[in-house]
Amino acid sequence: MSKYDAVIIGAGPAGLNAGLRLTSAGLPLSVLLIDKITPWEKPIPCAEGVGRLGFEEALLVDPSWIRLVISKAKFYSPDGTCVTNTDANKGFIIDRAKMQRDLAEKLAERGVETRLGVKAKSVSPVDSGVRNITLDGGEVISARVVVDASGPVSLLGRGEPICWKPYDLEPGYFVVADNVGCEDDAIHIYTGQKIAPGGYAWVFPRGGGAATIGVVVGKNQVKGANIRDLLNDFLSKRFPGANVLTYFAGSIPCGYRRGNIALPGLIKCGDAANATNPISRAGIVEALMSGALAGSAAFDMLSASTAKQAKKICRDYEKSWLEKRGARHLKLAKAKESLSKVPDEDYNTAARTLQAMSADKISMAKIFGVSLARFPRLAWALRHLM
Ligand SMILES: Cc1cc2nc3c(=O)[nH]c(=O)nc-3n(C[C@H](O)[C@H](O)[C@H](O)COP(=O)(O)OP(=O)(O)OC[C@H]3O[C@@H](n4cnc5c(N)ncnc54)[C@H](O)[C@@H]3O)c2cc1C
């Protein structure tokens, strides 16, 4: 049986950044990175939007990963009233495939063994200081620490007291299209019960008039909705001239609850730890950040000599995630449900009020402020954020 100090399952943003942090001290550790596919070979089903500040905080950004710089977000209320928020901090549309391939290459330079096209079927409970990972095909490998960065649906660790399943898993469906004719420096978010019940529709530019156009729908509303019909309806009404190149589907874990995200010998991060922002549904920066914390925790766990020390490392890791993003995500997860119950008319009225203000006076704080002051149902929904 092959034995490793650490095995990282998943070569997405979380697993790759965990690997970078785990190997940053340059110690001679045996580390294996596996993924059931080669993630950068095919287009990654993602709109690839990130906030600049968080992205640059999470890792050293290579300029070649940036497709476009975004300077404004345009929010559309259900009746189409548009409110523009210009963000001095800016955001990016990135090229995830390039970023992930480059990060995997960096890990290989540091001596990390990579096996692609290899799926982990299960991770055993810890026994004599190691966990066994059973791979598709029956091979078993062992590791002193497993970092589970396998995304939302692989359910590794099932049966143990750890968050092994996704909370509030929402479907996302989108197209890459050209001839959309959108500006290259703005993202567009559309709300409305008829457009995307419990979620939103988005248009994120890709450059040269191309864009990803998609819909994410709330888990509680999805039963009554056909997401493909919603997307096609949105496309035909708002972008009749768009030339659809490809359809993509994916799932986003959009809830966050307190609960174990680590056990001795098993550390979860990224979507596997429900790290996504429950309202914006953004998870790239969150995966990179939680991956970095998980990599540090894995490194510390390799030098833990007692179960007590290992448990403390788990607690410290959870605490660090709570401080970084988790505590905020707890509030957002509560606010999300209430926001989905606010009638469309309230959003229309709030948007019209904001639209009447001059653009340079509109900020996210102003958007929340107006909503709170004038629309009690919106204010009540947003109370979780206070
Ligand atoms: C439609 C859609 C649009 C999105 N748009 C945005 C956006 O614009 N901005 C943003 O910030 N976030 C976005 N997200 C969310 C974002 O994609 C995720 O939050 C992010 O990819 C999480 O990174 P991760 O590393 O945790 O997981 P992933 O990126 O899912 O990586 C997990 C990896 O593990 C591998 N894997 C899974 N199971 C196994 C297994 N059993 N064995 C071995 N390998 C396995 C997978 O092949 C995959 O490569 C979007 C999500 C969807 C679905």
The ligand as a Tripos MOL2 file, in Angstrom:
@<TRIPOS>MOLECULE
LIG
   53    58     1     0     0
SMALL
NO_CHARGES

@<TRIPOS>ATOM
      1 C1        -22.6050   27.6130  -12.2850 C.3       1 LIG1
      2 C2        -21.6240   28.0970  -11.2640 C.ar      1 LIG1
      3 C3        -21.0720   29.3750  -11.3800 C.ar      1 LIG1
      4 C4        -20.1830   29.8350  -10.4150 C.ar      1 LIG1
      5 N1        -19.6290   31.0790  -10.5630 N.ar      1 LIG1
      6 C5        -18.8050   31.5570   -9.6050 C.ar      1 LIG1
      7 C6        -18.2190   32.8490   -9.7380 C.ar      1 LIG1
      8 O1        -18.4190   33.5630  -10.7040 O.2       1 LIG1
      9 N2        -17.4050   33.2750   -8.7270 N.ar      1 LIG1
     10 C7        -17.1360   32.5210   -7.6510 C.ar      1 LIG1
     11 O2        -16.3970   32.9770   -6.7620 O.2       1 LIG1
     12 N3        -17.6580   31.2830   -7.5090 N.ar      1 LIG1
     13 C8        -18.4600   30.7850   -8.4600 C.ar      1 LIG1
     14 N4        -18.9770   29.5290   -8.3410 N.ar      1 LIG1
     15 C9        -18.6100   28.7280   -7.1600 C.3       1 LIG1
     16 C10       -17.2250   28.1180   -7.3680 C.3       1 LIG1
     17 O3        -17.1640   27.4670   -8.6050 O.3       1 LIG1
     18 C11       -16.9110   27.1170   -6.2450 C.3       1 LIG1
     19 O4        -17.2650   27.6610   -5.0000 O.3       1 LIG1
     20 C12       -15.4210   26.7430   -6.2370 C.3       1 LIG1
     21 O5        -15.0920   26.0700   -7.4260 O.3       1 LIG1
     22 C13       -15.0900   25.8560   -5.0460 C.3       1 LIG1
     23 O6        -13.7570   25.4060   -5.1660 O.3       1 LIG1
     24 P1        -13.3270   24.0180   -4.5320 P.3       1 LIG1
     25 O7        -11.8660   23.8780   -4.7880 O.co2     1 LIG1
     26 O8        -13.8350   23.8970   -3.1640 O.co2     1 LIG1
     27 O9        -14.1410   22.9120   -5.3590 O.3       1 LIG1
     28 P2        -14.0940   22.5700   -6.9100 P.3       1 LIG1
     29 O10       -13.6670   23.7180   -7.7220 O.co2     1 LIG1
     30 O11       -15.4190   21.9350   -7.1850 O.co2     1 LIG1
     31 O12       -12.9490   21.4680   -7.0200 O.3       1 LIG1
     32 C14       -13.1340   20.1590   -6.5230 C.3       1 LIG1
     33 C15       -12.2920   19.2090   -7.3320 C.3       1 LIG1
     34 O13       -12.4020   17.9190   -6.7340 O.3       1 LIG1
     35 C16       -12.5430   16.9330   -7.7440 C.3       1 LIG1
     36 N5        -13.2740   15.8180   -7.1190 N.ar      1 LIG1
     37 C17       -14.5630   15.7760   -6.7230 C.ar      1 LIG1
     38 N6        -14.8510   14.5940   -6.1500 N.ar      1 LIG1
     39 C18       -13.7040   13.8710   -6.1810 C.ar      1 LIG1
     40 C19       -13.3590   12.5810   -5.7380 C.ar      1 LIG1
     41 N7        -14.2660   11.7880   -5.1360 N.pl3     1 LIG1
     42 N8        -12.0930   12.1370   -5.9400 N.ar      1 LIG1
     43 C20       -11.1710   12.9290   -6.5720 C.ar      1 LIG1
     44 N9        -11.4560   14.1820   -7.0230 N.ar      1 LIG1
     45 C21       -12.6920   14.6400   -6.8040 C.ar      1 LIG1
     46 C22       -13.3250   17.6450   -8.8430 C.3       1 LIG1
     47 O14       -13.0790   17.0290  -10.1030 O.3       1 LIG1
     48 C23       -12.7840   19.0670   -8.7740 C.3       1 LIG1
     49 O15       -11.7080   19.2950   -9.6580 O.3       1 LIG1
     50 C24       -19.8420   29.0140   -9.3060 C.ar      1 LIG1
     51 C25       -20.3740   27.7290   -9.2170 C.ar      1 LIG1
     52 C26       -21.2460   27.2700  -10.1840 C.ar      1 LIG1
     53 C27       -21.7900   25.8680  -10.0670 C.3       1 LIG1
@<TRIPOS>BOND
     1     1     2 1
     2     2     3 ar
     3     2    52 ar
     4     3     4 ar
     5     4     5 ar
     6     4    50 ar
     7     5     6 ar
     8     6     7 ar
     9     6    13 1
    10     7     8 2
    11     7     9 ar
    12     9    10 ar
    13    10    11 2
    14    10    12 ar
    15    12    13 ar
    16    13    14 ar
    17    14    15 1
    18    14    50 ar
    19    15    16 1
    20    16    17 1
    21    16    18 1
    22    18    19 1
    23    18    20 1
    24    20    21 1
    25    20    22 1
    26    22    23 1
    27    23    24 1
    28    24    25 2
    29    24    26 1
    30    24    27 1
    31    27    28 1
    32    28    29 2
    33    28    30 1
    34    28    31 1
    35    31    32 1
    36    32    33 1
    37    33    34 1
    38    33    48 1
    39    34    35 1
    40    35    36 1
    41    35    46 1
    42    36    37 ar
    43    36    45 ar
    44    37    38 ar
    45    38    39 ar
    46    39    40 ar
    47    39    45 ar
    48    40    41 1
    49    40    42 ar
    50    42    43 ar
    51    43    44 ar
    52    44    45 ar
    53    46    47 1
    54    46    48 1
    55    48    49 1
    56    50    51 ar
    57    51    52 ar
    58    52    53 1
@<TRIPOS>SUBSTRUCTURE
     1 LIG1         1 GROUP 0 **** ****
